[in-house]
Amino acid sequence: MRVALALSGGGARCVAQLGYLEILYDLGIYPEAIAGSSGGAIIGAFLAKGHSPKECVELIKTFEFSKISLNLFRGSLFNLDSIYEDLKALGLDTFEKLPIPFFATATEYESGTTRYLHKGDLGLGVLASSALIPIFAPITIDDRLYIDGGFTDNLPLRPLMEYPFRLSINVNPLAPYGMKKSLWGNYKRACYTMFSANARRSLPLATKHIQIDQTGNFGILDTKHFDQIYAIGVQRGQKERGYWQNCLRG
């Protein structure tokens, strides 16, 4: 059995998507196409390259997050140049070389238009999808600026409509909770409200939707707890193993 995967953004929380997919891979269920937004685009690119979920986690752990450089006074806190180098070193070359069709959702900075990138430089496409302003600087591709795909489509099912079975996995709570009424807390609430609103619009397009709310206990930049976040996804997948076994029988 094959499914088309739509992977939400969510930063470090997206590792839970890999945990869930580990169960599917164990059952012999693999993606025939993948679309990802932000952190889901990073994970999706490695899956589309042919790596298993467990391999993807280990690859992401090799990123040198400490090398992300400051970008103060230029409109954002950081730029992602060092992560681009990591992505290229790990073999993310071009979209065209991937064995599995892959779409990285990005938002045009000037027009606010959603773009499903699927050609050209894969590393740049993934980073464009992950450029969460004002934390990370926009990414330039072919003289156009792009920012995080989650701003306009955080659960990218639309590029997968030609595929009969569409599985979406969202790792952001659909209702923001537990956020302090501070400057940073209000910024996070605004982002999650926006991400949740456009994710809700996509839900009717999914054949099967997985909502993993437990990841809300971790921050999007929480790179120290990948193993715990992965385990949350595995646990959720184990609970639904019976559903997927029935799909295989039917």
C-alpha positions as CSV (number, residue, x, y, z in Angstrom):
1,M,0.0,0.0,0.0
2,R,1.2,3.5,-0.8
3,V,-0.1,6.9,0.5
4,A,0.5,10.5,-0.4
5,L,1.8,12.4,2.7
6,A,1.1,15.9,3.7
7,L,3.4,17.0,6.6
8,S,2.6,20.1,8.6
9,G,5.2,22.6,9.8
10,G,6.1,22.7,13.5
11,G,9.9,22.9,13.8
12,A,11.3,20.3,16.1
13,R,7.8,18.9,16.7
14,C,7.8,17.5,13.2
15,V,10.1,14.6,14.4
16,A,6.8,13.1,15.8
17,Q,5.7,12.7,12.2
18,L,8.7,10.4,11.6
19,G,7.8,8.4,14.7
20,Y,4.3,7.8,13.4
21,L,5.6,6.9,10.0
22,E,8.0,4.3,11.5
23,I,4.9,2.2,12.2
24,L,3.7,2.5,8.7
25,Y,7.1,1.6,7.2
26,D,7.2,-1.5,9.5
27,L,3.8,-2.5,8.0
28,G,5.1,-2.0,4.4
29,I,3.2,1.2,3.8
30,Y,5.3,3.8,2.0
31,P,4.8,7.3,0.5
32,E,4.2,7.6,-3.2
33,A,4.3,11.4,-3.0
34,I,5.1,13.9,-0.2
35,A,4.3,17.6,0.4
36,G,5.7,19.4,3.4
37,S,5.6,22.8,5.0
38,S,8.4,24.3,7.1
39,G,9.8,21.6,9.4
40,G,7.6,19.1,7.6
41,A,9.4,20.1,4.3
42,I,12.8,19.3,5.8
43,I,11.6,15.8,7.0
44,G,9.7,15.3,3.8
45,A,12.8,16.0,1.6
46,F,14.8,13.3,3.4
47,L,11.9,10.8,3.1
48,A,11.5,11.6,-0.6
49,K,15.2,10.9,-1.0
50,G,14.6,7.4,0.2
51,H,15.6,7.5,3.9
52,S,13.6,5.6,6.5
53,P,12.0,7.6,9.4
54,K,14.7,6.4,11.8
55,E,17.4,7.5,9.4
56,C,15.8,10.9,9.0
57,V,16.0,11.5,12.7
58,E,19.7,10.6,12.9
59,L,20.3,12.9,9.9
60,I,18.5,15.8,11.5
61,K,20.5,15.3,14.7
62,T,23.7,16.1,12.7
63,F,22.6,19.6,11.9
64,E,24.9,22.1,13.6
65,F,22.2,24.4,15.0
66,S,24.8,26.3,17.1
67,K,26.3,27.6,13.8
68,I,23.1,29.4,12.8
69,S,24.2,33.0,12.5
70,L,22.7,36.2,13.8
71,N,21.0,38.5,11.4
72,L,20.1,41.4,13.7
73,F,19.3,44.8,12.1
74,R,18.4,43.1,8.8
75,G,14.8,42.3,9.5
76,S,15.2,39.0,11.3
77,L,17.0,37.3,14.2
78,F,18.9,34.7,12.3
79,N,19.7,33.5,8.8
80,L,19.8,29.8,7.7
81,D,23.0,29.7,5.6
82,S,24.7,27.1,7.8
83,I,21.7,24.8,7.6
84,Y,21.8,25.1,3.8
85,E,25.3,23.8,3.9
86,D,24.2,20.9,6.1
87,L,21.4,20.1,3.7
88,K,23.7,20.0,0.7
89,A,26.3,17.9,2.6
90,L,23.5,15.4,3.3
91,G,22.6,15.0,-0.3
92,L,19.6,17.3,-0.8
93,D,20.6,18.3,-4.3
94,T,17.6,19.0,-6.7
95,F,13.9,18.2,-6.6
96,E,14.3,16.4,-9.9
97,K,16.8,13.8,-8.5
98,L,14.4,12.6,-5.8
99,P,12.9,9.1,-6.4
100,I,9.6,10.2,-4.8
101,P,7.7,13.3,-6.0
102,F,8.1,16.1,-3.4
103,F,6.6,19.5,-2.9
104,A,7.9,22.1,-0.4
105,T,5.3,24.7,0.5
106,A,6.5,28.3,0.6
107,T,5.0,31.8,0.7
108,E,6.0,34.6,-1.7
109,Y,7.2,37.4,0.5
110,E,5.8,40.2,-1.6
111,S,2.5,38.8,-2.8
112,G,1.6,36.4,0.0
113,T,0.9,33.8,-2.6
114,T,1.3,30.1,-1.8
115,R,3.9,28.3,-3.9
116,Y,4.5,24.5,-4.0
117,L,8.1,24.3,-5.0
118,H,9.0,21.2,-6.9
119,K,11.9,22.1,-9.3
120,G,15.4,23.3,-8.9
121,D,17.6,23.6,-5.8
122,L,16.1,21.3,-3.2
123,G,18.1,22.8,-0.3
124,L,16.9,26.3,-1.1
125,G,13.4,25.1,-1.5
126,V,13.3,23.5,1.9
127,L,14.8,26.5,3.6
128,A,12.3,28.8,1.8
129,S,9.6,26.7,3.3
130,S,11.2,27.1,6.7
131,A,11.9,30.8,6.7
132,L,9.7,31.8,9.7
133,I,10.0,35.5,9.8
134,P,11.0,37.5,11.9
135,I,13.0,34.6,13.5
136,F,14.6,33.5,10.2
137,A,15.4,35.6,7.2
138,P,13.6,35.2,3.9
139,I,15.2,33.0,1.2
140,T,15.9,34.2,-2.3
141,I,15.1,31.9,-5.2
142,D,15.3,33.2,-8.8
143,D,15.2,36.8,-7.6
144,R,12.1,36.2,-5.5
145,L,11.9,36.3,-1.7
146,Y,10.1,33.4,0.1
147,I,9.0,32.9,3.6
148,D,7.6,30.0,5.7
149,G,5.0,28.0,3.9
150,G,3.0,27.6,7.1
151,F,1.8,31.2,6.8
152,T,-0.5,30.3,3.9
153,D,-0.7,26.4,3.8
154,N,0.6,24.6,6.9
155,L,-1.0,21.3,5.9
156,P,-0.3,21.0,2.1
157,L,-2.7,18.5,0.7
158,R,-3.6,20.5,-2.4
159,P,-0.5,19.4,-4.5
160,L,-1.5,15.8,-3.7
161,M,-5.0,15.7,-5.0
162,E,-4.2,13.4,-7.9
163,Y,-3.3,10.6,-5.4
164,P,-6.2,8.4,-4.1
165,F,-5.1,8.0,-0.5
166,R,-3.9,11.3,1.2
167,L,-2.6,11.1,4.7
168,S,-2.0,14.3,6.6
169,I,-0.1,14.6,9.9
170,N,-0.4,17.8,11.9
171,V,1.9,18.4,15.0
172,N,0.6,21.8,16.0
173,P,-2.4,22.0,18.3
174,L,-5.4,23.3,16.4
175,A,-6.4,25.4,19.5
176,P,-3.4,27.4,21.0
177,Y,-3.0,26.8,24.7
178,G,-0.6,27.4,27.6
179,M,0.9,30.5,26.1
180,K,1.8,33.4,28.4
181,K,0.4,36.9,27.7
182,S,3.8,38.3,27.0
183,L,5.4,39.7,23.8
184,W,6.8,36.3,22.8
185,G,3.7,34.5,24.0
186,N,1.4,36.7,21.9
187,Y,3.6,36.3,18.9
188,K,3.4,32.5,19.2
189,R,-0.4,32.6,19.7
190,A,-0.8,34.7,16.6
191,C,1.4,32.3,14.6
192,Y,-0.5,29.2,15.8
193,T,-3.9,30.8,15.2
194,M,-2.9,31.5,11.6
195,F,-1.3,28.1,11.1
196,S,-4.4,26.4,12.6
197,A,-6.8,28.3,10.5
198,N,-5.3,27.4,7.2
199,A,-4.7,23.8,8.4
200,R,-8.4,23.5,9.2
201,R,-9.3,24.5,5.7
202,S,-7.2,21.6,4.3
203,L,-8.6,18.9,6.6
204,P,-11.5,17.9,4.3
205,L,-9.0,17.1,1.5
206,A,-7.4,14.3,3.6
207,T,-8.4,10.7,3.3
208,K,-7.0,10.1,6.8
209,H,-5.8,12.9,9.2
210,I,-3.6,12.4,12.2
211,Q,-3.6,15.1,14.9
212,I,-0.7,14.8,17.4
213,D,-1.4,17.4,20.1
214,Q,1.1,16.1,22.7
215,T,3.9,17.8,20.7
216,G,2.5,21.1,22.0
217,N,4.5,20.5,25.2
218,F,7.7,21.1,23.1
219,G,8.8,24.3,21.5
220,I,9.4,24.6,17.7
221,L,13.1,25.2,18.4
222,D,13.5,22.4,21.0
223,T,16.3,20.5,19.4
224,K,17.3,18.8,22.6
225,H,14.3,16.5,22.8
226,F,14.2,14.9,19.4
227,D,14.1,11.4,20.9
228,Q,11.1,12.2,23.2
229,I,9.2,13.9,20.4
230,Y,9.9,10.9,18.1
231,A,8.6,8.5,20.8
232,I,5.3,10.5,20.9
233,G,4.8,9.8,17.2
234,V,5.7,6.1,17.6
235,Q,3.1,5.7,20.5
236,R,0.4,7.3,18.3
237,G,1.3,5.1,15.4
238,Q,1.1,2.0,17.6
239,K,-2.4,2.9,18.7
240,E,-3.5,3.0,15.1
241,R,-1.7,0.0,13.9
242,G,-4.9,-1.9,13.7
243,Y,-6.4,0.7,11.4
244,W,-3.6,0.3,8.9
245,Q,-3.6,-3.4,9.1
246,N,-7.3,-3.3,8.1
247,C,-6.4,-1.1,5.2
248,L,-3.9,-3.6,4.0
249,R,-6.4,-6.4,4.2
250,G,-9.1,-4.4,2.5
